Amino acid sequence: MEVKFFVCKTLIENIAMSKQKIMANKSSGSMKNEPLFIYAFALYESAIIESIRHLFFAFPEKFGSKDSSSSSKKIDIGTVFDNAYTPAKIIHKIIDNYIRSLGKGSLVSITEEAFKKFDISLDVINDEMTKLKELSKMRNTIVHDNSSSDQSYILGYGQGVKKITISNENLDESIDTYCAILDVFSKEIHLKYGKFTIELLLRNLWNEIFITPLLPFDSCFIIKSKIQMNIDFLHSVKNSLSSGEKYFLALFLSNYNTTLVSEWFRELPMSISILDKEGIRKVLYLFELYPYLLNGMNI
């Protein structure tokens, strides 16, 4: 199975953290509601956008043919040259450009895009989408038009700009709307992408790198609430491995116990083929995302 750097639990946990921050802005009467209203809006917007980013990096095909021809996918040639040996950074730049092209300030367009890319029907949040439209209008008025006067007033005609005041009810209703959508979003993501676990990611990467029958995944790892390397088994086969297999095993072991690496492999091969270098990048990226994966991280 193709390696996809997508772990459903990680994304859902990120959305849950955003929801907690949003809920913390419920009206308390201790300060003005407008800043809290704007902050909750921004937190929701960020949660949705970062979910899209998470999806695109793991599933670049989700851009689709329509998006691939858009100007939002173009990047300057300098970015390509600066990152010629780190293609992941180029992909990040493409995704960043696409994210910036979304309708910032319009929660409706951003939410529609997220649900579409995750293949989730908008029918499940019809009422909330109507509320989002009004919330976006209120936010944009506060940020862009909520001044004491407009040009016509300065020139001596007109009545000026009518300010919007955010009541406790407005604030709490906006937060309830955001949280309701995030709850549905998380539930639907789990239903559609729940199979993408950290165990599946590690298994697929391991099987892609080690095609030898000497290192079957289920014999090399002990998986319960944590993922542990089966050191006794690995010790029994390490001397039968090829130089390339030893090199990659050392990469995985380095996330577990660097002392063990130096004890088992006093000399590691330095000549790695071009194809092997792609594997190296994937292993390093895995441990960049999950630095404690083999060191007691709960799964």
N, C-alpha and C positions, 0 to 999 in steps of 0.2 A: 504493500500500500504506500502511496506517495506520502512523503513527509510534509505535514502541514503544521507550522508553528502557531497553532491555535489551541488554546485550552479554555474550554467553556467555563469552567469554574473560576478561572482568573478574571474573565470578562464580567461574569455575574457578580463577583466580589467587588470589582471596581464600580459597577453600577450601584451596588448596595451602599458603598462608601459615599458616593455622590448623593444618594437619597438621604442618608443620615445628615449630611451637611445641609441639604436643602431643608429638612425638617427642623433643624436647629434654628432656622430663621423665623419660626412661627412668632406671631405678635406677642410681645410681652409688656408693651406700654412703657418700656424704659427708654426708647429712642424713636426717632422718626421712622416711618414705615417705608418711605421711598428708597433709601439705600438697601434695605433688606429685600425689597421687591426686585430691585435691579440685580442684587447679588444672587438671589434664588434663580432668577431668569438665566443668569450667566452660568450657574452651576448645572442647570438642566441642559442648556445648550452644549456645554463642555462634555457632559456625560454622553450625549447622543453622538457628538462629533468624534469623540475618542473611541466610541464603539465602532463607528464606521472605519476609522483608522485601523483598529485592531483587526477587523474583518478583511480589509483590503490587503494588508501586509501578508496575511496567511492565504488569502484567496484572490490573487491579482486578477483572475478571470472575472471577478465580480464587477470590475470596471465596465465590462460589456462593450460591444462594438460601437454603440452610440457615444459612450464616453471617450473611447480610445481616439476618436478623431477630433475631440474638442480641444480648444486652445488651453484649457486648464491642465492638459497633460504635457504641454511643452515645457522644456527646461532649457536654460541657457547652456551653451557648449562648455563654458567654464566649469560648470558643475560636473559635467561628464569627465573632463580632464582631471579635475581635482580629486575625483573619486574613482578613477579608472580601475583601481585594484580593490575597491570596496563597493561592489555593486549594490549591496544592501542600502548604502547611503543614497545612491541614485534613486532606488525605489522609494525610500522615505521622502525624498524631495518631490518625486512625482505625486505621491499621495498628499503631501503638504499642499502642493499647488491645487490639487483637486479639492481638498477640504476648503481652501480659501475661496474657491469659486462658488461654494454653496451660499445660499441666501442668508448671510449673517443678519441677525435681527429679526428674521422670520422663522419662528419656531415651527410653523406649519410646514414650510418647504424642507427644513432640516429633518423633521420627524418623518415626513413622507419619504425622503431619500433613504433614511435609515431602515424603515420598515420594508421598503422595496428591495434594498440590497440584501437584507436578511430573509427575504421571501416570506414576510409576515403580512397578512391582510390588514388593511386599515379599518376594516369593518368592526374590529374588536375595540376600537377607540373612537368611534364616531362622535360621541358627545364631547369627549375631551378635545378633539381636533377643533370643534367649534369654539371651545373656550380658549384654546391656544391662539386662535386668530385674534381674539379680542385682547388677550394678554400681550401679544406682540405689538398691537396697535398702541396699547397703553404704555408699554416700555419705550417704544420709539418716540412717542409724544413727550415723555418725561426727559429722555436723553437729548432729543433734537429740537423740540419745539416748546419746552416748558420754561421759557424765559419770561421776564416781566413785560416785554414789549416786542413787537415785530417792526419791520421797516415802515409799514403804513402808519403806525402809531408815532414813530419818531418824526415822520414827515408832516404830522399834524392832522391826520385823518385816521379813521378806523378806531376800534375799541381795544386794541392790544390782544394779547394771547391769553386765553383762559387756561389757568393752571389746572393740572390734574392732582387731586389729593388721594393718596392711597390709604384707605381705611384698614382697620384690623381685619375686617371681613374680606376685603380685596386681597390682602396679603395672604391670609390663611387659605382662601379659595385657590389662589394661584399655586401655592405649595401643595395643596391636596391634588390639584390637577397634574402637576409634574410627577408626584409620587405615584399616582394611579397609573400613569402611562409607563413609568419605569418599572412598576410591578408587572404589568402586562408584557412589556418588552422582555424583561428577564425570564418570565415564564415561557414565552414563545421561543426565545433563544435556547433555553434548556431543552425544550421539546425537539427542536430541530438540530441542535448541535451538541447535545449532551454526550454523544459518543466520543467527542474529542476531549480526551482526558490527558493528563500529564503522563500517565502510564502508556497510553497509545502513542503519544509523541515520542517518548523514549524508546518504545518497542520498535516503531517504524524506522527511527533513525539508526538504532542498533542493527536491525536486520538489513538496512540499506548498506551499512558500512562493512559489517562482518557477514560475508556470504559463506564462510567456512562452517562445516558441521561441528567443528570443535567448540564453537561458542553460541549454542542455542540460548536465546534470550531467557527462557524460563529456568534454565539451569544457572545462569549468570547473575540473576537477581532474585531477591526475596522480597515480595511485595505484600505488605499488610496495610497499616495506616501510614507507613513510611516506606520508601524504596531503599533497600540496602543491597550492596553488591555481595554476592556469595563468594567471599574471599577463599574459602576452602576449595571450592570447585575451580575457581580461576587459578589458584596456585597449582592445582593438579595438571592443568593443561598449558600453562604459560610457556613451558619450554618446547612445546610442539608447534607453536605459532610461527608464522612467517614474520619477517622483519617489519613489514607494513602493518600486520595485525598487532604486533607488539607495540608499535608506535601509537596506534589508535587506542589500544587498551590502556596505554599510559596516559592518554588524554582524559579518558573517563576516570581512571584511578586518581588523577590529580585533583579531581573534585571531591574525592573521598579521603585520600590520605597521601600526601606528597612524599612522606617518608617511605611508604611502601613502594612507590615508583622507583625511588633511588635504590632500594634494596633489591627489587626484582629485575630492574633493567638498568644495569650500570652503563651500558652503551646503547643508545637508540639510533636507528638509521636516520640520516639527514636527507637522503635522496627520496623525495616524495613526488609521485607523478602529478600531472595537471589535474587528473580526475580526483586523486586523493586530496588535493588542496581544496577542492570544493567540499569534500567531507570534513576537512579540518575547520573550514569556516562555519559549517553547520553545527559541529560539536561546540565550538567556542561560542556561537550565538546562543545555543541552548543554555549554556552555563552563565552567559551574560543575563539572560532572562530569569533563570532560576539558579542563582549562585549557591544555594544550599540544597539543591535537589538530592544529592547523594550523601548529604551530611545531616540528616535528621529532619528534613522538611516534611511537614504533614501534607498528605495528598487527599 
